[in-house]
Amino acid sequence: MSSVEFIVISGLSGAGKSKAVSVLEDIGYFIVDNMPVPLIPKFAELCMASQAQYDRVAIVCDIRGGQTFDGLFSALEDLSTMGCEHKILYMEASPETIIKRYKETRRRHPLAKGNRSLDEAVRQERTILAPVRARADYIVDTTALSTAKLRGEILRVFGDGGPQQAMNVSVISFGFKYGIPIEADLVFDVRFLPNPFYIAELRRQTGLDAPVYDFVFGYQQSKDFMTYLERLIGFLLPQYVEEGKTALVIAIGCTGGQHRSVAVARALAEFIRRKGYDANENHRDMTRA
């Protein structure tokens, strides 16, 4: 049997559990919402027998499953006996914040039944969930967290600390005469660099060919530009990750998208990979006539 990493997500209604689940799903966790507690050990057995197909699993278990969590603790003990690693992530926020969120969304709190007010429901849930909070491995208070900050916190705890899991970077070369890529977040114009198009033996080659690449970067202005560009991108990447951005598209353009933009895009993508990010290249107009 293969090992399985289990995360039990619990906490207060309105504290951000669904947002945490979305982040975990993005980084490869299989998500199960509100599974009946008695089924958890059996489900773990199936995951462990799946030959690593379900090696990272997150289960949401909260007040919807009942007002006692003795069964959950018993199930977690069974997981330990099976050798299945598990952690509890507990999400909370201040009563005032949760009440405000419910009023904004106009959803009904699970415990707001009969004559019970929203304030009473929120405070009762906090009392009921106290034993789960006491056994939690991680507690995240979302009172002052934006969605982006929450994402960053979840990635910090469960994302192996690698920026490559947090954001994918695409570097696109293009020709301005064919239009700027509509998906671009950042656009850089390299038409000021010396143009290999006017060198007969280079005209039919591309920026991926060594003679064109060496021509472009044989000029001091090209080297200086890359120095400044790398400094800028090196500063921006961790800022975007911190803000919770999952994908970044950087477009490098020259006139036809065959020579200068291709060479610079190749150099920039290599720099981004050296910084530890997942970066891919797309030379959109390189093969156009």
Backbone bond lengths (Angstrom), bond angles and torsions (degrees), N, CA, C in turn:
res aa  C-N    CA-C-N  psi(-1)  N-CA   C-N-CA  omega(-1)  CA-C   N-CA-C  phi
1 M - - - 1.454 - - 1.523 110.66 -
2 S 1.315 116.06 141.89 1.462 120.80 178.34 1.519 110.14 -86.19
3 S 1.326 116.09 157.76 1.458 120.23 178.41 1.522 109.52 -79.19
4 V 1.325 114.74 150.07 1.456 121.48 -179.42 1.521 108.45 -129.22
5 E 1.315 116.36 133.94 1.454 122.00 175.18 1.522 108.57 -95.93
6 F 1.325 116.10 115.53 1.463 122.07 -177.55 1.521 109.95 -106.25
7 I 1.327 116.10 133.34 1.460 121.56 170.00 1.519 107.57 -119.83
8 V 1.314 116.43 126.65 1.464 121.54 173.24 1.524 106.57 -100.48
9 I 1.327 115.72 118.16 1.463 121.06 179.91 1.522 108.43 -100.38
10 S 1.314 115.39 122.43 1.450 120.15 178.75 1.522 108.37 -139.20
11 G 1.319 115.36 -178.77 1.454 118.80 179.03 1.507 112.42 135.53
12 L 1.302 114.72 -171.94 1.453 121.87 -173.80 1.525 112.17 -74.44
13 S 1.299 116.25 143.29 1.459 120.86 173.80 1.523 108.88 -62.77
14 G 1.330 115.80 131.76 1.455 119.95 -179.10 1.512 114.21 86.86
15 A 1.346 117.23 6.27 1.467 120.51 -178.03 1.518 113.26 -90.78
16 G 1.338 118.36 -6.06 1.461 120.13 176.75 1.506 115.17 110.60
17 K 1.340 117.96 19.39 1.464 120.00 -178.75 1.526 111.85 -61.64
18 S 1.331 117.40 -41.04 1.467 120.08 -178.85 1.520 111.33 -64.51
19 K 1.326 117.61 -35.27 1.463 120.23 177.80 1.527 110.84 -69.69
20 A 1.330 116.79 -39.14 1.462 120.39 176.92 1.525 110.73 -63.05
21 V 1.335 115.69 -40.46 1.468 120.81 178.17 1.531 110.69 -60.45
22 S 1.322 116.82 -41.35 1.469 120.34 -179.85 1.527 111.29 -61.68
23 V 1.329 116.25 -40.10 1.464 120.11 179.40 1.520 110.33 -65.98
24 L 1.319 116.71 -46.14 1.465 120.38 179.85 1.526 111.40 -62.20
25 E 1.321 116.49 -38.32 1.469 119.76 177.42 1.522 110.72 -63.62
26 D 1.340 117.11 -37.21 1.468 121.32 179.21 1.524 111.91 -62.36
27 I 1.330 117.76 -31.32 1.463 120.03 -177.02 1.529 111.98 -101.04
28 G 1.331 116.47 17.33 1.455 119.19 167.12 1.511 117.38 105.21
29 Y 1.329 119.12 7.57 1.449 120.32 177.54 1.533 110.53 -82.18
30 F 1.333 115.58 141.85 1.458 121.48 172.62 1.523 107.03 -86.76
31 I 1.329 117.02 126.55 1.459 121.99 -171.04 1.523 111.31 -105.14
32 V 1.332 115.97 133.79 1.462 122.06 172.72 1.520 107.09 -127.61
33 D 1.316 117.08 122.20 1.462 121.52 -177.15 1.520 110.73 -102.33
34 N 1.342 115.78 123.45 1.466 122.44 172.32 1.526 112.79 61.83
35 M 1.334 116.54 42.78 1.459 119.71 175.39 1.531 110.04 -69.75
36 P 1.343 118.63 136.57 1.475 120.27 175.24 1.528 110.38 -54.84
37 V 1.310 116.26 129.24 1.468 121.42 -173.54 1.530 113.10 -54.46
38 P 1.349 119.88 -42.04 1.473 118.69 -179.03 1.528 113.77 -60.50
39 L 1.328 117.77 -19.89 1.460 120.48 -178.00 1.526 112.99 -86.23
40 I 1.320 117.58 -10.27 1.463 120.00 -174.31 1.531 112.78 -60.19
41 P 1.349 120.53 -49.11 1.471 119.04 179.71 1.528 113.00 -60.55
42 K 1.337 116.90 -41.28 1.471 119.81 179.49 1.520 110.44 -65.25
43 F 1.336 116.02 -40.79 1.461 120.02 177.47 1.528 110.38 -62.09
44 A 1.322 116.55 -39.88 1.469 120.36 178.27 1.526 110.97 -62.07
45 E 1.329 116.64 -39.73 1.466 120.06 177.54 1.528 111.17 -59.94
46 L 1.332 115.35 -43.99 1.464 119.47 179.88 1.536 110.57 -63.48
47 C 1.325 116.46 -40.24 1.466 119.96 179.05 1.521 111.20 -64.52
48 M 1.329 116.31 -41.82 1.463 120.50 -179.16 1.514 112.18 -67.72
49 A 1.334 116.32 -24.44 1.464 120.49 178.93 1.524 112.81 -92.04
50 S 1.323 116.71 3.51 1.472 120.63 -173.79 1.517 114.13 -87.96
51 Q 1.356 117.38 8.95 1.462 121.82 179.64 1.529 111.17 56.00
52 A 1.317 114.55 50.44 1.474 123.93 174.34 1.528 113.90 70.21
53 Q 1.324 117.93 9.84 1.463 118.85 176.87 1.525 110.95 -67.80
54 Y 1.333 115.76 -33.87 1.464 121.31 177.38 1.529 108.29 -124.38
55 D 1.320 115.81 69.77 1.457 119.73 -176.44 1.523 112.93 -93.86
56 R 1.330 116.95 -8.38 1.463 120.86 176.63 1.528 107.51 -134.80
57 V 1.316 115.80 113.97 1.468 120.75 -172.14 1.530 109.03 -130.76
58 A 1.321 116.10 137.41 1.462 121.99 174.24 1.524 108.62 -122.93
59 I 1.328 116.22 126.95 1.460 122.59 -179.12 1.519 109.17 -116.27
60 V 1.319 116.60 128.75 1.461 121.17 176.65 1.520 108.39 -90.85
61 C 1.320 115.82 123.60 1.464 121.37 179.83 1.519 107.86 -135.87
62 D 1.319 116.62 110.71 1.461 119.20 -175.02 1.525 110.79 -140.18
63 I 1.309 116.72 -158.78 1.457 122.25 -172.88 1.528 112.67 -63.21
64 R 1.329 117.53 -20.02 1.464 120.21 179.80 1.515 112.23 -64.19
65 G 1.357 115.91 -24.20 1.463 120.09 -178.33 1.511 113.96 -84.98
66 G 1.322 118.36 -0.48 1.458 122.01 -179.64 1.514 111.01 131.53
67 Q 1.325 116.60 172.09 1.458 121.18 -174.54 1.514 112.95 -103.21
68 T 1.313 117.36 14.03 1.459 121.44 172.45 1.525 108.33 -133.67
69 F 1.333 116.09 144.45 1.459 120.09 -175.65 1.524 112.15 -118.03
70 D 1.342 116.72 18.56 1.458 119.72 176.64 1.525 110.66 -60.82
71 G 1.335 115.95 -38.72 1.463 119.64 179.48 1.512 112.12 -64.20
72 L 1.341 116.75 -36.72 1.461 120.27 178.11 1.518 110.71 -64.53
73 F 1.313 117.06 -44.35 1.459 120.25 -179.08 1.525 110.62 -65.05
74 S 1.323 116.63 -36.92 1.463 120.50 176.99 1.528 110.76 -64.57
75 A 1.339 116.02 -41.92 1.460 120.53 179.25 1.526 110.81 -64.24
76 L 1.330 117.27 -38.83 1.464 120.77 179.29 1.524 111.20 -67.52
77 E 1.333 116.40 -34.12 1.469 119.36 174.98 1.519 110.46 -64.59
78 D 1.340 116.22 -38.41 1.470 119.93 176.43 1.528 110.38 -62.42
79 L 1.336 117.14 -39.82 1.461 120.25 178.05 1.524 110.63 -61.60
80 S 1.319 116.96 -41.62 1.464 120.32 179.05 1.520 110.62 -62.88
81 T 1.320 116.30 -40.98 1.466 120.45 178.22 1.522 111.03 -62.41
82 M 1.322 116.09 -35.20 1.470 121.45 179.58 1.528 111.86 -76.82
83 G 1.323 117.46 -9.00 1.465 119.97 -177.12 1.511 112.81 81.20
84 C 1.333 116.19 22.64 1.465 121.32 -178.80 1.531 109.22 -96.74
85 E 1.323 116.50 114.11 1.455 121.07 -179.08 1.526 110.18 -65.85
86 H 1.340 116.51 137.19 1.457 118.88 178.77 1.529 110.25 -147.88
87 K 1.323 114.74 150.32 1.447 122.74 177.45 1.529 108.32 -133.86
88 I 1.332 115.78 152.51 1.461 120.90 176.13 1.525 108.98 -110.45
89 L 1.326 114.81 123.40 1.464 121.71 174.41 1.518 107.45 -104.51
90 Y 1.328 116.63 119.63 1.459 121.55 -177.75 1.520 109.26 -110.46
91 M 1.335 116.03 125.99 1.457 122.41 -179.07 1.531 109.29 -106.33
92 E 1.336 115.87 133.21 1.452 119.26 178.74 1.524 110.23 -145.93
93 A 1.304 115.21 168.43 1.463 123.09 174.19 1.522 106.48 -158.11
94 S 1.305 116.52 165.71 1.455 120.08 -179.45 1.529 109.81 -65.65
95 P 1.333 117.90 150.74 1.476 120.36 178.02 1.525 112.16 -54.22
96 E 1.326 116.59 -40.68 1.463 120.02 -178.87 1.523 111.15 -62.69
97 T 1.340 116.01 -40.54 1.464 120.25 179.98 1.520 111.39 -66.34
98 I 1.324 117.16 -44.08 1.467 120.81 -179.53 1.524 110.79 -65.03
99 I 1.320 117.19 -42.31 1.467 120.38 177.70 1.524 110.23 -60.26
100 K 1.313 116.91 -42.72 1.464 121.13 178.95 1.527 111.12 -62.20
101 R 1.341 116.67 -42.16 1.461 120.03 -179.80 1.519 111.26 -64.30
102 Y 1.336 117.35 -40.30 1.464 119.97 179.12 1.519 111.54 -67.17
103 K 1.307 116.44 -36.11 1.464 118.92 178.43 1.525 110.94 -68.49
104 E 1.337 116.15 -35.71 1.467 119.31 -179.60 1.518 111.80 -70.55
105 T 1.337 117.36 -37.65 1.467 120.91 -177.16 1.523 112.61 -89.77
106 R 1.341 116.11 -15.97 1.460 122.26 -178.80 1.523 112.95 61.94
107 R 1.336 115.68 24.15 1.459 120.04 173.66 1.526 109.32 -82.32
108 R 1.319 114.87 162.90 1.462 120.14 179.54 1.522 109.31 -101.86
109 H 1.311 116.47 131.35 1.462 121.11 177.99 1.525 109.03 -68.11
110 P 1.349 118.33 140.80 1.478 120.52 -177.53 1.520 114.16 -57.37
111 L 1.327 117.99 -26.55 1.460 120.44 -178.25 1.521 113.38 -101.67
112 A 1.316 116.22 1.36 1.475 119.94 -179.07 1.524 109.27 -84.57
113 K 1.329 115.25 76.26 1.468 120.82 -178.07 1.526 109.78 -120.72
114 G 1.317 115.44 155.36 1.442 120.14 179.43 1.520 111.84 63.06
115 N 1.315 116.03 -130.09 1.462 121.03 -178.86 1.525 112.51 -95.12
116 R 1.355 117.09 7.25 1.452 120.46 -177.30 1.525 109.89 -73.36
117 S 1.323 116.81 129.10 1.471 121.08 179.12 1.521 110.45 -76.61
118 L 1.339 115.45 164.52 1.466 120.43 178.17 1.522 110.40 -61.63
119 D 1.324 116.59 -40.25 1.469 120.12 179.20 1.522 110.92 -61.88
120 E 1.315 117.29 -42.77 1.464 120.84 178.88 1.522 111.07 -65.55
121 A 1.335 116.95 -40.18 1.460 121.13 179.92 1.522 111.51 -62.76
122 V 1.318 116.09 -43.78 1.471 120.77 -179.13 1.524 110.25 -63.19
123 R 1.314 117.04 -44.54 1.461 120.59 -177.62 1.528 111.59 -71.70
124 Q 1.321 117.34 -33.71 1.457 119.69 176.46 1.533 110.97 -66.44
125 E 1.318 115.79 -41.78 1.463 119.06 179.34 1.523 110.66 -61.55
126 R 1.328 117.63 -40.33 1.457 121.00 178.47 1.534 110.39 -59.03
127 T 1.343 116.73 -40.31 1.462 120.81 179.26 1.526 111.16 -67.23
128 I 1.335 116.30 -43.94 1.465 120.65 -178.61 1.524 111.30 -63.20
129 L 1.329 116.70 -38.08 1.462 121.21 -175.34 1.532 113.35 -86.34
130 A 1.316 117.53 -0.89 1.467 120.32 -178.35 1.531 113.21 -54.26
131 P 1.356 120.20 -41.95 1.481 118.80 178.41 1.534 113.09 -62.45
132 V 1.340 117.33 -34.42 1.463 120.32 178.20 1.527 109.75 -68.78
133 R 1.322 115.68 -43.48 1.459 119.51 178.47 1.524 111.28 -59.85
134 A 1.328 116.56 -38.52 1.457 120.87 -178.29 1.521 112.00 -65.23
135 R 1.331 117.46 -26.66 1.467 121.18 -178.73 1.525 113.08 -101.06
136 A 1.318 116.42 3.51 1.468 119.82 -176.63 1.523 111.55 -69.54
137 D 1.340 115.13 143.63 1.465 121.12 174.48 1.520 110.88 -84.47
138 Y 1.326 116.17 -31.75 1.469 121.39 179.17 1.521 108.72 -135.01
139 I 1.319 116.35 133.26 1.461 122.00 175.96 1.523 108.14 -120.66
140 V 1.322 116.13 123.36 1.460 121.37 179.57 1.522 108.63 -116.59
141 D 1.307 116.00 118.35 1.460 122.37 177.52 1.525 108.04 -95.66
142 T 1.316 117.01 114.80 1.467 121.45 -175.17 1.520 113.39 -95.57
143 T 1.326 117.32 11.12 1.466 120.30 -176.78 1.519 111.87 -52.45
144 A 1.312 116.17 -46.33 1.470 120.48 -175.74 1.516 112.74 -110.31
145 L 1.338 117.08 16.27 1.465 120.39 -176.66 1.525 111.11 -99.30
146 S 1.322 116.26 129.39 1.462 120.45 168.43 1.521 108.16 -74.47
147 T 1.331 116.91 169.64 1.465 120.49 177.08 1.514 110.93 -58.38
148 A 1.327 117.00 -40.73 1.461 121.23 -179.71 1.525 111.16 -65.83
149 K 1.326 116.84 -42.56 1.455 120.54 179.64 1.529 110.91 -66.22
150 L 1.336 116.25 -37.80 1.462 119.66 177.21 1.521 110.06 -62.87
151 R 1.315 116.14 -43.63 1.461 119.58 178.01 1.526 110.88 -58.17
152 G 1.321 115.67 -45.19 1.454 119.64 179.55 1.516 112.15 -61.11
153 E 1.322 117.37 -38.21 1.466 120.90 179.80 1.525 111.11 -67.78
154 I 1.335 116.94 -42.53 1.473 120.07 178.52 1.522 110.39 -64.05
155 L 1.320 116.88 -41.25 1.460 120.34 178.66 1.526 111.28 -65.65
156 R 1.310 116.35 -36.80 1.467 120.10 179.39 1.523 110.63 -62.32
157 V 1.332 116.09 -39.20 1.461 120.21 -176.04 1.521 112.34 -82.10
158 F 1.335 117.26 -41.71 1.461 120.68 -170.79 1.530 114.43 -116.08
159 G 1.324 117.66 -2.03 1.457 119.52 -174.96 1.501 115.27 -96.39
160 D 1.345 118.01 19.11 1.464 123.18 178.71 1.510 113.09 63.16
161 G 1.337 117.46 11.77 1.457 120.67 175.20 1.507 115.21 70.74
162 G 1.329 118.38 8.84 1.459 120.69 -175.80 1.503 112.75 -98.45
163 P 1.338 119.61 128.24 1.454 120.56 178.56 1.510 112.94 -64.24
164 Q 1.357 116.76 -24.25 1.450 119.47 -179.06 1.517 111.93 -65.02
165 Q 1.352 117.27 -24.91 1.457 119.47 176.66 1.515 111.52 -82.41
166 A 1.321 115.73 -19.98 1.449 119.19 -173.94 1.515 113.01 -86.22
167 M 1.319 118.37 -30.12 1.463 120.12 -174.01 1.525 110.10 -153.48
168 N 1.319 114.92 136.01 1.462 121.35 174.57 1.516 108.71 -101.89
169 V 1.333 115.51 133.25 1.458 120.74 -178.14 1.528 109.26 -112.73
170 S 1.324 116.36 129.69 1.463 122.25 175.34 1.525 108.65 -113.18
171 V 1.311 115.50 129.55 1.460 121.11 177.02 1.524 107.83 -111.66
172 I 1.331 116.37 118.45 1.463 122.11 -175.50 1.522 109.44 -114.33
173 S 1.323 116.64 130.29 1.463 120.12 168.26 1.521 108.04 -96.74
174 F 1.337 116.61 147.56 1.461 119.64 -177.95 1.524 109.99 -156.12
175 G 1.323 115.17 166.38 1.452 121.67 174.49 1.513 110.40 -105.95
176 F 1.320 117.05 130.07 1.463 120.34 -178.92 1.524 112.21 -60.28
177 K 1.325 116.61 -30.18 1.463 117.96 -177.99 1.525 112.27 -70.46
178 Y 1.347 116.25 -11.05 1.469 120.73 176.33 1.528 112.21 -104.99
179 G 1.325 116.90 1.01 1.456 120.74 178.18 1.515 113.63 99.50
180 I 1.327 115.36 150.52 1.466 121.49 178.77 1.530 109.33 -77.21
181 P 1.326 118.43 136.55 1.479 120.76 177.92 1.528 110.85 -57.29
182 I 1.315 116.94 127.32 1.465 120.40 -175.02 1.523 111.86 -69.13
183 E 1.335 117.87 -19.33 1.460 119.97 -177.79 1.527 113.21 -88.70
184 A 1.339 116.82 -0.76 1.467 120.64 -173.67 1.526 112.03 -68.57
185 D 1.331 115.83 135.48 1.463 122.00 171.32 1.525 110.83 -91.62
186 L 1.325 116.38 -38.99 1.460 122.79 179.05 1.523 108.55 -127.28
187 V 1.329 117.58 135.58 1.464 121.93 -179.76 1.530 108.96 -125.71
188 F 1.326 115.78 130.02 1.461 121.44 177.71 1.530 109.48 -123.93
189 D 1.311 114.99 133.41 1.456 122.85 -176.65 1.528 108.83 -100.81
190 V 1.338 117.53 116.29 1.476 120.54 -179.20 1.529 111.19 -110.33
191 R 1.321 117.55 23.95 1.463 120.28 179.39 1.527 112.54 -69.78
192 F 1.314 117.92 -9.60 1.466 120.47 177.94 1.531 111.97 -80.59
193 L 1.341 117.18 -12.12 1.465 120.22 -178.59 1.530 110.11 -78.32
194 P 1.351 117.95 154.40 1.471 121.27 177.12 1.521 111.04 -53.54
195 N 1.322 116.97 137.92 1.458 122.50 -170.77 1.527 112.08 -102.37
196 P 1.351 117.94 114.78 1.469 120.64 177.96 1.523 113.27 -66.07
197 F 1.322 117.83 -13.61 1.466 121.06 -178.51 1.524 111.47 -57.64
198 Y 1.309 115.68 -31.18 1.460 119.65 -176.24 1.526 112.99 -86.83
199 I 1.334 117.48 3.90 1.465 122.20 173.59 1.524 106.87 -101.95
200 A 1.304 116.31 115.51 1.471 120.81 -171.02 1.517 112.98 -53.59
201 E 1.329 117.05 -45.70 1.465 119.07 -175.91 1.533 113.14 -74.26
202 L 1.341 116.93 -10.94 1.468 120.63 179.50 1.520 112.99 -103.09
203 R 1.305 116.89 -14.24 1.462 120.73 -170.81 1.518 112.62 -58.63
204 R 1.316 118.61 -40.07 1.461 121.93 -176.41 1.525 112.83 -87.61
205 Q 1.312 117.31 -1.33 1.451 120.65 177.62 1.543 109.63 -94.59
206 T 1.326 116.07 178.06 1.471 120.49 179.96 1.524 109.87 -125.99
207 G 1.319 114.54 174.32 1.456 119.81 179.05 1.509 114.28 -67.34
208 L 1.319 117.93 -8.66 1.458 121.15 174.75 1.514 111.71 -84.54
209 D 1.335 117.27 -15.92 1.460 121.37 177.73 1.517 109.90 -82.22
210 A 1.320 115.94 137.15 1.464 121.12 -175.39 1.527 113.59 -55.27
211 P 1.330 121.07 -42.47 1.475 119.50 -179.44 1.526 112.69 -60.95
212 V 1.339 118.14 -39.63 1.458 120.63 179.06 1.523 110.36 -71.97
213 Y 1.309 117.07 -43.77 1.462 121.52 178.91 1.520 110.64 -58.63
214 D 1.327 115.43 -45.81 1.463 119.42 -179.80 1.525 111.55 -67.11
215 F 1.326 117.07 -34.24 1.462 120.28 177.56 1.531 110.50 -63.86
216 V 1.341 115.65 -47.75 1.464 119.72 -177.79 1.518 110.78 -60.73
217 F 1.315 116.34 -46.18 1.463 119.67 -176.32 1.528 113.07 -91.60
218 G 1.308 115.34 11.17 1.462 119.29 173.83 1.517 112.83 -82.38
219 Y 1.332 117.09 -5.39 1.455 122.29 -178.75 1.529 109.65 -105.34
220 Q 1.324 115.35 142.34 1.461 120.68 -177.70 1.526 111.57 -62.80
221 Q 1.319 117.37 -35.58 1.452 119.44 -178.97 1.526 111.56 -64.73
222 S 1.336 116.18 -32.28 1.462 119.65 176.49 1.519 110.42 -68.82
223 K 1.315 116.38 -42.50 1.466 120.30 179.16 1.525 110.57 -64.47
224 D 1.322 116.68 -42.54 1.456 120.42 179.05 1.531 111.21 -63.62
225 F 1.344 115.28 -42.06 1.461 119.13 178.97 1.527 110.93 -59.93
226 M 1.334 117.64 -44.53 1.460 120.69 -179.69 1.519 111.14 -64.35
227 T 1.315 116.71 -35.72 1.470 119.66 177.53 1.521 110.81 -60.76
228 Y 1.335 116.22 -47.60 1.459 120.36 179.83 1.530 111.59 -68.50
229 L 1.340 116.64 -39.67 1.460 120.54 -179.25 1.532 110.87 -64.54
230 E 1.329 116.24 -44.67 1.456 119.87 179.30 1.524 111.50 -64.06
231 R 1.322 115.96 -37.65 1.459 119.36 178.04 1.528 110.57 -63.84
232 L 1.326 116.50 -42.19 1.462 120.65 179.37 1.520 111.38 -65.88
233 I 1.328 116.80 -50.45 1.465 120.46 -178.09 1.522 110.68 -64.75
234 G 1.322 116.76 -39.10 1.460 120.25 178.04 1.518 112.07 -61.19
235 F 1.326 117.16 -32.38 1.465 121.36 175.69 1.522 111.37 -75.25
236 L 1.349 117.00 -41.13 1.458 120.90 -172.74 1.527 113.48 -72.55
237 L 1.315 118.21 -36.90 1.464 120.46 -171.98 1.530 112.66 -56.82
238 P 1.323 119.99 -52.98 1.472 117.92 179.49 1.528 113.36 -65.47
239 Q 1.341 116.63 -26.40 1.470 118.96 177.34 1.527 110.17 -67.72
240 Y 1.336 116.36 -41.54 1.462 120.13 178.20 1.531 110.93 -65.87
241 V 1.337 116.77 -39.83 1.460 120.13 178.06 1.519 110.28 -62.22
242 E 1.325 116.55 -44.88 1.462 121.50 179.57 1.526 111.30 -60.31
243 E 1.332 116.05 -34.42 1.460 121.32 -179.12 1.520 111.90 -78.46
244 G 1.339 117.06 -10.34 1.455 120.94 177.02 1.519 114.66 95.48
245 K 1.317 118.16 13.74 1.466 120.97 -179.97 1.520 109.16 -71.27
246 T 1.329 117.27 133.18 1.459 121.38 -177.15 1.522 113.52 -99.40
247 A 1.336 117.33 -20.87 1.461 120.67 -178.78 1.520 109.27 -145.93
248 L 1.321 115.93 137.98 1.461 122.05 179.64 1.519 108.35 -131.53
249 V 1.334 116.36 129.93 1.464 121.83 178.84 1.528 108.78 -114.83
250 I 1.327 115.94 119.04 1.462 122.60 179.04 1.522 107.92 -110.40
251 A 1.315 116.78 122.15 1.470 121.16 -177.91 1.521 109.66 -109.22
252 I 1.325 115.34 132.16 1.463 122.89 178.52 1.527 107.47 -116.14
253 G 1.332 116.83 120.19 1.460 119.05 -174.78 1.512 114.55 -119.78
254 C 1.319 115.43 141.74 1.463 122.13 168.07 1.535 106.42 -127.52
255 T 1.308 117.65 -164.00 1.468 119.12 -174.34 1.523 111.98 -66.35
256 G 1.358 115.88 -56.18 1.453 119.47 -175.59 1.512 115.10 -107.43
257 G 1.332 117.46 -8.60 1.455 120.34 178.51 1.501 114.65 76.14
258 Q 1.328 116.90 25.64 1.468 120.34 -175.69 1.523 112.58 -114.06
259 H 1.332 118.06 -34.97 1.457 120.54 -171.16 1.533 112.73 -113.75
260 R 1.336 116.26 -79.44 1.466 121.03 -171.63 1.523 113.34 -62.39
261 S 1.314 116.95 -47.85 1.472 119.49 -178.05 1.525 111.17 -63.82
262 V 1.322 116.71 -35.76 1.466 120.84 179.86 1.524 110.39 -66.45
263 A 1.327 116.31 -45.37 1.469 119.97 -179.66 1.523 111.03 -63.62
264 V 1.326 116.95 -43.94 1.464 120.25 -178.96 1.529 110.44 -68.54
265 A 1.333 117.53 -40.81 1.464 120.51 178.46 1.527 110.84 -61.44
266 R 1.335 116.87 -41.06 1.467 120.21 177.91 1.530 110.62 -61.82
267 A 1.333 116.75 -45.93 1.458 120.76 -179.48 1.527 111.39 -64.49
268 L 1.334 117.29 -39.80 1.458 120.74 -178.82 1.527 110.98 -68.91
269 A 1.325 117.37 -41.75 1.470 120.45 178.97 1.523 110.81 -61.74
270 E 1.307 116.73 -39.07 1.467 120.17 178.56 1.532 110.12 -65.55
271 F 1.319 117.01 -39.85 1.456 120.85 177.74 1.523 110.75 -62.25
272 I 1.334 117.28 -43.89 1.460 121.51 -178.34 1.529 110.54 -64.02
273 R 1.325 117.09 -39.35 1.466 120.14 177.65 1.527 110.72 -64.62
274 R 1.312 116.76 -39.03 1.468 119.92 178.17 1.524 111.50 -62.80
275 K 1.329 115.76 -27.20 1.463 119.98 178.51 1.531 111.72 -79.13
276 G 1.321 117.57 -4.95 1.452 121.47 175.55 1.511 116.05 98.43
277 Y 1.330 117.34 12.49 1.462 121.22 -179.35 1.526 110.47 -102.23
278 D 1.311 115.39 155.82 1.457 121.76 175.65 1.529 107.73 -81.78
279 A 1.317 117.10 111.25 1.470 120.91 -176.71 1.519 110.10 -127.07
280 N 1.323 116.68 134.37 1.456 120.66 175.92 1.518 109.99 -123.72
281 E 1.320 115.84 155.28 1.463 122.55 -178.46 1.520 110.69 -108.66
282 N 1.327 114.58 146.38 1.458 120.70 172.72 1.520 107.87 -143.36
283 H 1.319 116.71 114.27 1.461 121.13 -178.49 1.530 107.76 -100.33
284 R 1.319 115.19 87.28 1.449 122.66 -167.72 1.521 114.53 -58.59
285 D 1.313 116.47 -46.07 1.480 120.33 -170.96 1.522 112.88 -111.06
286 M 1.302 117.23 13.44 1.458 120.90 -173.04 1.524 113.25 -61.95
287 T 1.311 117.45 -34.75 1.463 120.17 -175.41 1.522 113.32 -99.44
288 R 1.346 117.74 7.11 1.460 119.54 176.74 1.521 110.20 -68.45
289 A 1.309 115.14 147.78 1.468 119.13 -179.72 1.520 110.41 -70.47
